Amino acid sequence: MRRGEATWRRPALAPPPSGQRPTRRRIAAATVLLAGFALLLAAAILAPLPAGAASPTPGAAAAPHASAVPHASAASHVGATPAPPPGGLHLPGLILWPPAVAFLVPLVAGFAAMPWAIGVLAKAGMGQRVREEGPQSHLAKSGTPTAGGLAVIAVILLAALLVDRHGAILPDLGALLLGAGLGLADDLATVKLTGGERGLRARQKIGLQLLIGLVLGWWMLQLHQDSQLFPFTGHWRMGALFVPVVALALVASSNAFNLTDGSDGLAPGVMALVALFVALIARHLGGGHADAPLVRLMLATMGGLLAFLAYNFPPARVFLGGVGSEGIGLLIAATAISAGLLWLLPLLALVPVAETLSVIAQVYSFKRYGRRVLRMSPLHHHFQLGGWSEWRVAVSAWGVTWASGMFCLLVTRTAT
């Protein structure tokens, strides 16, 4: 038993249910997915730079996208020698050091610090309250430390400070902190309240999220980030529509990722994959160093989430909580928008979108027709009540996210 973890034990951990034990098929599926992670990460770190990619000056604002073809100015520097990334080790033709550090720092630091964080959360009384109307198999999770997303956010910020203090990522870090603050308030209210109360009310939460979204949308507009990629057509500036559309997209993303965080291993794996594909597409569209700060931020996010996932595999020892799912979900959505991927975001986050639509469909059908379309919503509960283990739900969701991410990657290659 590691130091810091002896203060809390889940009452029903030994032995795990037969459906949670990793069979050979599950281990093989997880190995294939992790191998895919490694291959795409290698592509993001080691892919050759296009000729003429220029390195941005730290602290400067992001250059605006071209209205039709992004970063068209790079074409005028064909044959130029790529400048080394600021503060990083440069090898000819490679962006090697800063992306690797951005990924490895939160991965190693998060994995090492998580047992201590679990102990601190347990001592602080941050035990998860499980709904009695939820799946009966989840009742054993009551008391599991929640708000573990605080540790993930800490290592992401650490990587940002060490590797990248570029002005282009400030709105995205602002989204992370604002979303995390709102989620933490909800977590604290949920844990500390008694009876049937469940934290912040929906209207209060959505109102605050809209305010945050409007502020972030205005901030991004000031940095000329309103040029967004429309699939199969190219980049177009949204102008005055940008701020309200971004606000709605950020509210939807925050709640969608929060709904996804309801089954062991589900949300961290899905979010890590979405972050990876945002990094890959941003690097492709950015033409080398142009969007490098966004790429490194997403690699840091993926590293922190993978470290957390090691402790969130079924049966989970800690949960992300609202602070993690809403804060990191808002970070991923904001970074995707900064990279010009607003209209691809629903495809990149296909699983969270499906979770949200399942709740909407369930509520509408029950209120309108008096019957349910699913056994239980969100969607992962429907499959669990149908006999799926949490492990199977998580791996299936990762596979869907992988497929949707690869489709988006192909779409961006045909559009540019």
DRENDO-1510 file (C-alpha; in Angstrom, 1 decimal, always signed):
<recs>
REC; n; res; u; v; w
REC; 1; MET; +0.0; +0.0; +0.0 .
REC; 2; ARG; +1.5; +3.3; -1.1 .
REC; 3; ARG; +1.7; +6.1; +1.4 .
REC; 4; GLY; -1.4; +8.4; +1.3 .
REC; 5; GLU; -3.8; +5.7; +0.1 .
REC; 6; ALA; -4.3; +3.9; +3.4 .
REC; 7; THR; -7.0; +6.3; +4.6 .
REC; 8; TRP; -9.6; +5.0; +2.1 .
REC; 9; ARG; -10.7; +1.6; +0.8 .
REC; 10; ARG; -13.6; +0.8; -1.4 .
REC; 11; PRO; -15.8; -1.8; +0.4 .
REC; 12; ALA; -16.3; -4.1; -2.7 .
REC; 13; LEU; -13.0; -4.3; -4.5 .
REC; 14; ALA; -11.9; -7.9; -3.8 .
REC; 15; PRO; -12.5; -10.0; -5.8 .
REC; 16; PRO; -13.6; -7.9; -8.8 .
REC; 17; PRO; -16.7; -9.1; -10.7 .
REC; 18; SER; -16.0; -11.6; -13.4 .
REC; 19; GLY; -17.1; -9.0; -16.0 .
REC; 20; GLN; -14.3; -6.7; -14.9 .
REC; 21; ARG; -11.5; -9.2; -15.0 .
REC; 22; PRO; -9.2; -8.5; -18.0 .
REC; 23; THR; -9.5; -11.5; -20.3 .
REC; 24; ARG; -7.1; -12.2; -23.1 .
REC; 25; ARG; -9.4; -10.5; -25.6 .
REC; 26; ARG; -9.7; -7.4; -23.5 .
REC; 27; ILE; -5.9; -7.2; -22.9 .
REC; 28; ALA; -5.4; -7.7; -26.7 .
REC; 29; ALA; -7.9; -4.9; -27.5 .
REC; 30; ALA; -6.2; -2.5; -25.0 .
REC; 31; THR; -2.8; -3.4; -26.4 .
REC; 32; VAL; -3.9; -2.6; -29.9 .
REC; 33; LEU; -5.3; +0.7; -28.8 .
REC; 34; LEU; -2.2; +1.7; -26.9 .
REC; 35; ALA; +0.0; +0.7; -29.9 .
REC; 36; GLY; -2.2; +3.0; -32.0 .
REC; 37; PHE; -1.6; +5.8; -29.4 .
REC; 38; ALA; +2.1; +5.3; -29.7 .
REC; 39; LEU; +2.1; +5.3; -33.5 .
REC; 40; LEU; +0.1; +8.5; -33.7 .
REC; 41; LEU; +2.2; +10.1; -31.0 .
REC; 42; ALA; +5.3; +9.2; -33.0 .
REC; 43; ALA; +3.7; +10.8; -36.1 .
REC; 44; ALA; +3.0; +14.0; -34.1 .
REC; 45; ILE; +6.5; +14.2; -32.7 .
REC; 46; LEU; +8.8; +12.9; -35.4 .
REC; 47; ALA; +7.0; +13.9; -38.7 .
REC; 48; PRO; +9.3; +16.0; -41.0 .
REC; 49; LEU; +8.7; +19.7; -41.0 .
REC; 50; PRO; +7.4; +21.3; -44.2 .
REC; 51; ALA; +9.9; +23.6; -45.7 .
REC; 52; GLY; +9.6; +27.2; -44.6 .
REC; 53; ALA; +7.9; +26.6; -41.3 .
REC; 54; ALA; +8.7; +29.5; -39.1 .
REC; 55; SER; +8.8; +29.4; -35.3 .
REC; 56; PRO; +6.6; +31.9; -33.5 .
REC; 57; THR; +8.0; +34.2; -30.9 .
REC; 58; PRO; +7.0; +33.2; -27.3 .
REC; 59; GLY; +4.4; +35.5; -25.9 .
REC; 60; ALA; +3.1; +36.7; -29.3 .
REC; 61; ALA; -0.5; +36.3; -30.3 .
REC; 62; ALA; -1.5; +33.7; -32.8 .
REC; 63; ALA; -1.3; +34.8; -36.4 .
REC; 64; PRO; -4.8; +34.9; -38.0 .
REC; 65; HIS; -5.7; +32.2; -40.5 .
REC; 66; ALA; -6.1; +33.0; -44.1 .
REC; 67; SER; -9.7; +33.3; -45.2 .
REC; 68; ALA; -9.6; +30.5; -47.7 .
REC; 69; VAL; -6.2; +28.6; -47.3 .
REC; 70; PRO; -4.6; +28.6; -43.9 .
REC; 71; HIS; -1.1; +29.8; -43.4 .
REC; 72; ALA; -0.6; +30.6; -47.1 .
REC; 73; SER; +2.4; +32.7; -46.3 .
REC; 74; ALA; +4.5; +29.6; -45.7 .
REC; 75; ALA; +4.5; +29.0; -49.4 .
REC; 76; SER; +6.6; +32.0; -50.0 .
REC; 77; HIS; +9.5; +30.6; -48.0 .
REC; 78; VAL; +10.0; +27.3; -49.9 .
REC; 79; GLY; +13.5; +26.0; -49.4 .
REC; 80; ALA; +14.1; +28.0; -46.2 .
REC; 81; THR; +15.7; +26.2; -43.3 .
REC; 82; PRO; +13.3; +25.6; -40.5 .
REC; 83; ALA; +14.0; +27.6; -37.3 .
REC; 84; PRO; +14.4; +25.5; -34.2 .
REC; 85; PRO; +11.6; +25.5; -31.7 .
REC; 86; PRO; +12.2; +28.0; -28.9 .
REC; 87; GLY; +13.8; +26.5; -25.9 .
REC; 88; GLY; +14.0; +23.0; -27.4 .
REC; 89; LEU; +16.6; +20.6; -28.8 .
REC; 90; HIS; +16.7; +20.9; -32.6 .
REC; 91; LEU; +17.5; +18.0; -34.9 .
REC; 92; PRO; +17.5; +18.6; -38.6 .
REC; 93; GLY; +14.0; +18.3; -40.1 .
REC; 94; LEU; +12.4; +17.3; -36.8 .
REC; 95; ILE; +10.3; +18.8; -34.0 .
REC; 96; LEU; +11.6; +16.5; -31.3 .
REC; 97; TRP; +12.2; +18.0; -27.9 .
REC; 98; PRO; +9.3; +20.3; -26.9 .
REC; 99; PRO; +6.5; +18.0; -28.0 .
REC; 100; ALA; +8.2; +15.0; -26.2 .
REC; 101; VAL; +8.6; +17.0; -23.0 .
REC; 102; ALA; +5.0; +18.4; -23.3 .
REC; 103; PHE; +3.8; +14.8; -23.3 .
REC; 104; LEU; +6.2; +13.1; -20.9 .
REC; 105; VAL; +6.2; +15.7; -18.1 .
REC; 106; PRO; +2.5; +15.3; -17.3 .
REC; 107; LEU; +2.6; +11.6; -18.0 .
REC; 108; VAL; +5.4; +10.9; -15.5 .
REC; 109; ALA; +4.5; +13.6; -13.0 .
REC; 110; GLY; +0.8; +12.6; -13.0 .
REC; 111; PHE; +1.5; +8.9; -12.6 .
REC; 112; ALA; +3.8; +9.5; -9.7 .
REC; 113; ALA; +1.6; +12.1; -7.9 .
REC; 114; MET; -1.8; +10.4; -8.3 .
REC; 115; PRO; -1.5; +8.0; -5.3 .
REC; 116; TRP; -0.7; +11.1; -3.1 .
REC; 117; ALA; -3.6; +13.0; -4.7 .
REC; 118; ILE; -6.0; +10.1; -4.0 .
REC; 119; GLY; -4.9; +10.1; -0.3 .
REC; 120; VAL; -5.4; +13.9; +0.0 .
REC; 121; LEU; -8.9; +13.8; -1.6 .
REC; 122; ALA; -9.9; +10.9; +0.7 .
REC; 123; LYS; -8.7; +12.8; +3.8 .
REC; 124; ALA; -10.6; +15.9; +2.5 .
REC; 125; GLY; -13.8; +13.9; +2.4 .
REC; 126; MET; -14.2; +14.1; -1.4 .
REC; 127; GLY; -16.0; +10.8; -1.7 .
REC; 128; GLN; -18.3; +10.3; -4.6 .
REC; 129; ARG; -22.0; +10.2; -3.9 .
REC; 130; VAL; -23.7; +7.6; -6.2 .
REC; 131; ARG; -27.3; +8.1; -7.3 .
REC; 132; GLU; -29.5; +5.3; -6.0 .
REC; 133; GLU; -31.5; +5.4; -9.2 .
REC; 134; GLY; -28.4; +4.5; -11.2 .
REC; 135; PRO; -27.1; +1.0; -12.1 .
REC; 136; GLN; -27.0; -1.1; -8.9 .
REC; 137; SER; -23.4; -2.2; -9.8 .
REC; 138; HIS; -22.4; +1.4; -9.2 .
REC; 139; LEU; -23.5; +1.6; -5.6 .
REC; 140; ALA; -20.2; -0.1; -4.5 .
REC; 141; LYS; -18.4; +3.0; -5.9 .
REC; 142; SER; -19.9; +5.3; -3.2 .
REC; 143; GLY; -17.0; +6.9; -1.3 .
REC; 144; THR; -14.5; +6.6; -4.1 .
REC; 145; PRO; -12.4; +9.9; -4.1 .
REC; 146; THR; -13.6; +12.3; -6.8 .
REC; 147; ALA; -12.2; +15.6; -8.2 .
REC; 148; GLY; -9.1; +13.7; -9.3 .
REC; 149; GLY; -9.1; +16.0; -12.3 .
REC; 150; LEU; -7.3; +18.6; -10.1 .
REC; 151; ALA; -4.1; +16.5; -10.4 .
REC; 152; VAL; -4.5; +16.2; -14.2 .
REC; 153; ILE; -5.0; +20.0; -14.4 .
REC; 154; ALA; -1.9; +20.6; -12.2 .
REC; 155; VAL; +0.4; +18.6; -14.5 .
REC; 156; ILE; -1.0; +20.2; -17.6 .
REC; 157; LEU; -0.2; +23.6; -16.2 .
REC; 158; LEU; +3.2; +22.4; -15.2 .
REC; 159; ALA; +3.9; +21.3; -18.8 .
REC; 160; ALA; +2.6; +24.6; -20.2 .
REC; 161; LEU; +4.9; +26.6; -17.8 .
REC; 162; LEU; +8.0; +24.5; -18.7 .
REC; 163; VAL; +7.5; +24.1; -22.4 .
REC; 164; ASP; +5.2; +26.8; -23.7 .
REC; 165; ARG; +4.3; +30.2; -22.4 .
REC; 166; HIS; +2.9; +31.3; -25.8 .
REC; 167; GLY; +0.2; +33.9; -26.0 .
REC; 168; ALA; -1.9; +31.8; -28.4 .
REC; 169; ILE; -2.8; +29.3; -25.7 .
REC; 170; LEU; -3.9; +31.8; -23.1 .
REC; 171; PRO; -7.7; +31.6; -24.0 .
REC; 172; ASP; -7.4; +27.8; -23.9 .
REC; 173; LEU; -5.8; +27.9; -20.4 .
REC; 174; GLY; -8.4; +30.4; -19.4 .
REC; 175; ALA; -11.1; +27.9; -20.5 .
REC; 176; LEU; -9.4; +25.2; -18.5 .
REC; 177; LEU; -9.3; +27.2; -15.3 .
REC; 178; LEU; -12.8; +28.7; -15.6 .
REC; 179; GLY; -14.3; +25.3; -16.4 .
REC; 180; ALA; -12.4; +23.7; -13.6 .
REC; 181; GLY; -13.5; +26.3; -11.2 .
REC; 182; LEU; -17.2; +25.8; -12.0 .
REC; 183; GLY; -16.8; +22.0; -11.9 .
REC; 184; LEU; -15.0; +22.2; -8.6 .
REC; 185; ALA; -17.8; +24.3; -7.1 .
REC; 186; ASP; -20.3; +21.7; -8.3 .
REC; 187; ASP; -18.2; +18.8; -6.9 .
REC; 188; LEU; -17.9; +20.5; -3.5 .
REC; 189; ALA; -21.6; +21.3; -3.4 .
REC; 190; THR; -22.5; +17.7; -4.4 .
REC; 191; VAL; -20.1; +16.1; -1.8 .
REC; 192; LYS; -21.0; +18.4; +1.1 .
REC; 193; LEU; -24.8; +18.5; +0.6 .
REC; 194; THR; -27.1; +16.0; +2.3 .
REC; 195; GLY; -30.3; +14.4; +1.3 .
REC; 196; GLY; -31.3; +14.3; -2.3 .
REC; 197; GLU; -29.6; +17.6; -3.3 .
REC; 198; ARG; -27.2; +17.4; -6.3 .
REC; 199; GLY; -24.9; +20.4; -6.4 .
REC; 200; LEU; -25.5; +23.4; -8.7 .
REC; 201; ARG; -28.9; +23.6; -10.4 .
REC; 202; ALA; -29.0; +23.2; -14.2 .
REC; 203; ARG; -30.1; +26.8; -14.9 .
REC; 204; GLN; -27.4; +28.2; -12.7 .
REC; 205; LYS; -24.7; +26.0; -14.3 .
REC; 206; ILE; -25.8; +26.7; -17.9 .
REC; 207; GLY; -26.0; +30.4; -17.2 .
REC; 208; LEU; -22.5; +30.5; -15.8 .
REC; 209; GLN; -21.2; +28.3; -18.7 .
REC; 210; LEU; -22.8; +30.7; -21.3 .
REC; 211; LEU; -21.1; +33.7; -19.6 .
REC; 212; ILE; -17.7; +31.8; -19.7 .
REC; 213; GLY; -18.3; +30.9; -23.3 .
REC; 214; LEU; -19.1; +34.5; -24.4 .
REC; 215; VAL; -16.0; +35.8; -22.6 .
REC; 216; LEU; -13.8; +33.1; -24.3 .
REC; 217; GLY; -15.4; +33.6; -27.7 .
REC; 218; TRP; -14.7; +37.4; -27.5 .
REC; 219; TRP; -11.1; +36.7; -26.4 .
REC; 220; MET; -10.5; +34.4; -29.3 .
REC; 221; LEU; -12.0; +36.9; -31.7 .
REC; 222; GLN; -9.5; +39.5; -30.5 .
REC; 223; LEU; -6.7; +37.0; -31.5 .
REC; 224; HIS; -8.3; +36.6; -35.0 .
REC; 225; GLN; -9.2; +32.9; -34.4 .
REC; 226; ASP; -12.5; +33.2; -36.1 .
REC; 227; SER; -11.2; +31.5; -39.2 .
REC; 228; GLN; -12.7; +28.0; -39.0 .
REC; 229; LEU; -12.3; +25.0; -41.3 .
REC; 230; PHE; -15.5; +23.9; -43.1 .
REC; 231; PRO; -15.1; +20.3; -44.3 .
REC; 232; PHE; -14.4; +19.9; -48.0 .
REC; 233; THR; -14.5; +23.7; -48.6 .
REC; 234; GLY; -11.6; +25.3; -46.6 .
REC; 235; HIS; -11.2; +28.0; -44.0 .
REC; 236; TRP; -13.7; +30.9; -43.8 .
REC; 237; ARG; -14.0; +33.7; -41.3 .
REC; 238; MET; -17.2; +33.7; -39.2 .
REC; 239; GLY; -17.1; +37.4; -38.2 .
REC; 240; ALA; -19.8; +38.5; -35.8 .
REC; 241; LEU; -21.3; +35.0; -35.6 .
REC; 242; PHE; -18.2; +33.6; -34.1 .
REC; 243; VAL; -18.7; +34.7; -30.4 .
REC; 244; PRO; -22.3; +33.3; -29.9 .
REC; 245; VAL; -21.5; +30.1; -31.8 .
REC; 246; VAL; -18.4; +29.5; -29.8 .
REC; 247; ALA; -20.3; +30.2; -26.6 .
REC; 248; LEU; -22.9; +27.5; -27.5 .
REC; 249; ALA; -20.2; +25.1; -28.6 .
REC; 250; LEU; -18.3; +25.5; -25.3 .
REC; 251; VAL; -21.4; +25.0; -23.2 .
REC; 252; ALA; -22.3; +21.9; -25.2 .
REC; 253; SER; -18.8; +20.5; -25.0 .
REC; 254; SER; -18.5; +21.0; -21.2 .
REC; 255; ASN; -21.7; +19.2; -20.5 .
REC; 256; ALA; -21.1; +16.5; -23.0 .
REC; 257; PHE; -17.7; +15.5; -21.5 .
REC; 258; ASN; -19.2; +15.7; -18.1 .
REC; 259; LEU; -22.0; +13.3; -19.0 .
REC; 260; THR; -19.3; +10.9; -20.4 .
REC; 261; ASP; -17.6; +10.7; -17.1 .
REC; 262; GLY; -20.0; +8.1; -15.6 .
REC; 263; SER; -18.2; +4.9; -16.1 .
REC; 264; ASP; -14.7; +3.7; -15.2 .
REC; 265; GLY; -12.1; +4.4; -17.8 .
REC; 266; LEU; -14.6; +5.9; -20.2 .
REC; 267; ALA; -14.1; +9.7; -20.1 .
REC; 268; PRO; -10.2; +9.8; -19.7 .
REC; 269; GLY; -9.6; +7.5; -22.6 .
REC; 270; VAL; -12.1; +9.3; -24.9 .
REC; 271; MET; -10.7; +12.7; -23.9 .
REC; 272; ALA; -7.1; +11.6; -24.4 .
REC; 273; LEU; -7.9; +10.4; -27.9 .
REC; 274; VAL; -9.8; +13.6; -28.8 .
REC; 275; ALA; -6.8; +15.6; -27.6 .
REC; 276; LEU; -4.4; +13.5; -29.7 .
REC; 277; PHE; -6.4; +14.0; -32.9 .
REC; 278; VAL; -6.8; +17.8; -32.2 .
REC; 279; ALA; -3.0; +17.9; -31.9 .
REC; 280; LEU; -2.4; +15.9; -35.2 .
REC; 281; ILE; -4.9; +18.0; -37.2 .
REC; 282; ALA; -3.7; +21.3; -35.8 .
REC; 283; ARG; -0.1; +20.3; -36.7 .
REC; 284; HIS; -1.2; +19.4; -40.3 .
REC; 285; LEU; -3.2; +22.6; -40.8 .
REC; 286; GLY; -0.6; +24.8; -39.1 .
REC; 287; GLY; +2.2; +23.9; -41.5 .
REC; 288; GLY; +4.8; +23.1; -38.9 .
REC; 289; HIS; +5.5; +25.6; -36.1 .
REC; 290; ALA; +2.5; +27.8; -36.8 .
REC; 291; ASP; +0.2; +26.0; -34.4 .
REC; 292; ALA; +2.9; +24.3; -32.4 .
REC; 293; PRO; +1.8; +25.8; -29.0 .
REC; 294; LEU; -1.7; +24.2; -29.5 .
REC; 295; VAL; -0.1; +20.9; -30.5 .
REC; 296; ARG; +2.1; +20.8; -27.4 .
REC; 297; LEU; -0.9; +21.8; -25.2 .
REC; 298; MET; -2.9; +18.9; -26.5 .
REC; 299; LEU; +0.0; +16.5; -26.1 .
REC; 300; ALA; +0.3; +17.6; -22.5 .
REC; 301; THR; -3.4; +17.1; -22.0 .
REC; 302; MET; -3.1; +13.6; -23.4 .
REC; 303; GLY; -0.1; +12.8; -21.2 .
REC; 304; GLY; -2.0; +13.9; -18.0 .
REC; 305; LEU; -5.1; +12.0; -19.0 .
REC; 306; LEU; -3.2; +8.8; -19.7 .
REC; 307; ALA; -1.5; +9.0; -16.3 .
REC; 308; PHE; -4.9; +9.4; -14.7 .
REC; 309; LEU; -6.3; +6.5; -16.7 .
REC; 310; ALA; -3.9; +4.2; -15.0 .
REC; 311; TYR; -5.9; +4.8; -11.8 .
REC; 312; ASN; -9.3; +5.0; -13.4 .
REC; 313; PHE; -9.3; +1.6; -15.1 .
REC; 314; PRO; -12.2; -0.6; -13.8 .
REC; 315; PRO; -12.5; -0.8; -10.9 .
REC; 316; ALA; -11.5; +2.9; -10.6 .
REC; 317; ARG; -9.6; +4.2; -7.6 .
REC; 318; VAL; -10.4; +7.8; -8.3 .
REC; 319; PHE; -12.8; +9.8; -10.5 .
REC; 320; LEU; -12.2; +12.9; -12.6 .
REC; 321; GLY; -15.2; +14.7; -11.1 .
REC; 322; GLY; -16.8; +17.8; -12.5 .
REC; 323; VAL; -13.5; +19.7; -12.1 .
REC; 324; GLY; -11.8; +17.4; -14.5 .
REC; 325; SER; -14.5; +16.5; -17.0 .
REC; 326; GLU; -15.7; +20.1; -17.3 .
REC; 327; GLY; -12.4; +21.8; -17.1 .
REC; 328; ILE; -10.4; +19.5; -19.4 .
REC; 329; GLY; -13.4; +19.2; -21.7 .
REC; 330; LEU; -13.6; +22.9; -22.0 .
REC; 331; LEU; -9.8; +23.0; -22.6 .
REC; 332; ILE; -10.0; +20.5; -25.5 .
REC; 333; ALA; -13.0; +22.2; -27.1 .
REC; 334; ALA; -11.4; +25.7; -26.8 .
REC; 335; THR; -8.1; +24.4; -28.3 .
REC; 336; ALA; -9.9; +22.8; -31.2 .
REC; 337; ILE; -11.6; +26.1; -31.9 .
REC; 338; SER; -8.3; +28.0; -31.7 .
REC; 339; ALA; -6.9; +25.5; -34.3 .
REC; 340; GLY; -9.9; +26.2; -36.6 .
REC; 341; LEU; -11.8; +22.9; -35.9 .
REC; 342; LEU; -15.1; +24.2; -34.6 .
REC; 343; TRP; -17.2; +22.4; -37.2 .
REC; 344; LEU; -15.2; +19.2; -36.8 .
REC; 345; LEU; -15.6; +19.2; -33.0 .
REC; 346; PRO; -18.9; +17.1; -33.0 .
REC; 347; LEU; -17.2; +14.4; -35.0 .
REC; 348; LEU; -14.0; +14.5; -33.0 .
REC; 349; ALA; -16.0; +14.2; -29.8 .
REC; 350; LEU; -18.6; +11.7; -31.2 .
REC; 351; VAL; -19.0; +9.7; -28.0 .
REC; 352; PRO; -19.7; +12.7; -25.8 .
REC; 353; VAL; -22.2; +13.9; -28.5 .
REC; 354; ALA; -23.9; +10.5; -28.5 .
REC; 355; GLU; -24.1; +10.6; -24.6 .
REC; 356; THR; -25.7; +14.0; -24.7 .
REC; 357; LEU; -28.2; +13.1; -27.5 .
REC; 358; SER; -29.2; +9.9; -25.5 .
REC; 359; VAL; -30.1; +12.1; -22.5 .
REC; 360; ILE; -32.1; +14.5; -24.7 .
REC; 361; ALA; -33.9; +11.6; -26.4 .
REC; 362; GLN; -34.7; +9.9; -23.2 .
REC; 363; VAL; -36.1; +13.0; -21.5 .
REC; 364; TYR; -38.1; +14.0; -24.5 .
REC; 365; SER; -39.6; +10.6; -25.1 .
REC; 366; PHE; -40.6; +10.1; -21.5 .
REC; 367; LYS; -42.2; +13.6; -21.2 .
REC; 368; ARG; -43.8; +13.5; -24.6 .
REC; 369; TYR; -44.9; +9.8; -24.8 .
REC; 370; GLY; -44.5; +8.5; -21.3 .
REC; 371; ARG; -42.0; +5.8; -22.3 .
REC; 372; ARG; -38.2; +5.5; -22.4 .
REC; 373; VAL; -36.2; +4.8; -25.5 .
REC; 374; LEU; -33.2; +3.5; -23.5 .
REC; 375; ARG; -32.9; +1.3; -20.5 .
REC; 376; MET; -31.2; +4.2; -18.8 .
REC; 377; SER; -29.4; +7.4; -19.9 .
REC; 378; PRO; -26.6; +8.5; -20.5 .
REC; 379; LEU; -25.9; +5.9; -23.2 .
REC; 380; HIS; -23.1; +4.0; -21.3 .
REC; 381; HIS; -25.7; +3.1; -18.6 .
REC; 382; HIS; -27.9; +1.6; -21.4 .
REC; 383; PHE; -25.2; -0.8; -22.4 .
REC; 384; GLN; -24.2; -1.6; -18.8 .
REC; 385; LEU; -27.8; -2.6; -18.0 .
REC; 386; GLY; -27.7; -4.7; -21.1 .
REC; 387; GLY; -24.9; -6.8; -19.6 .
REC; 388; TRP; -21.8; -4.9; -20.8 .
REC; 389; SER; -19.0; -4.6; -18.3 .
REC; 390; GLU; -17.4; -1.1; -17.7 .
REC; 391; TRP; -14.3; -2.4; -19.4 .
REC; 392; ARG; -16.2; -3.3; -22.6 .
REC; 393; VAL; -18.0; +0.1; -22.6 .
REC; 394; ALA; -14.7; +2.0; -22.2 .
REC; 395; VAL; -12.8; +0.0; -24.9 .
REC; 396; SER; -15.8; +0.3; -27.3 .
REC; 397; ALA; -16.0; +4.1; -26.8 .
REC; 398; TRP; -12.2; +4.4; -27.4 .
REC; 399; GLY; -12.6; +2.5; -30.7 .
REC; 400; VAL; -15.5; +4.7; -31.8 .
REC; 401; THR; -13.4; +7.8; -30.9 .
REC; 402; TRP; -10.4; +6.4; -32.8 .
REC; 403; ALA; -12.5; +5.8; -35.9 .
REC; 404; SER; -14.1; +9.3; -35.8 .
REC; 405; GLY; -10.8; +10.9; -35.3 .
REC; 406; MET; -9.2; +9.1; -38.2 .
REC; 407; PHE; -12.1; +10.2; -40.4 .
REC; 408; CYS; -11.6; +13.8; -39.3 .
REC; 409; LEU; -7.9; +13.5; -40.1 .
REC; 410; LEU; -8.7; +12.3; -43.6 .
REC; 411; VAL; -11.3; +15.1; -44.1 .
REC; 412; THR; -8.8; +17.8; -43.2 .
REC; 413; ARG; -6.3; +16.4; -45.6 .
REC; 414; THR; -8.8; +16.6; -48.5 .
REC; 415; ALA; -9.9; +20.1; -47.5 .
REC; 416; THR; -6.4; +21.6; -47.5 .
</recs>
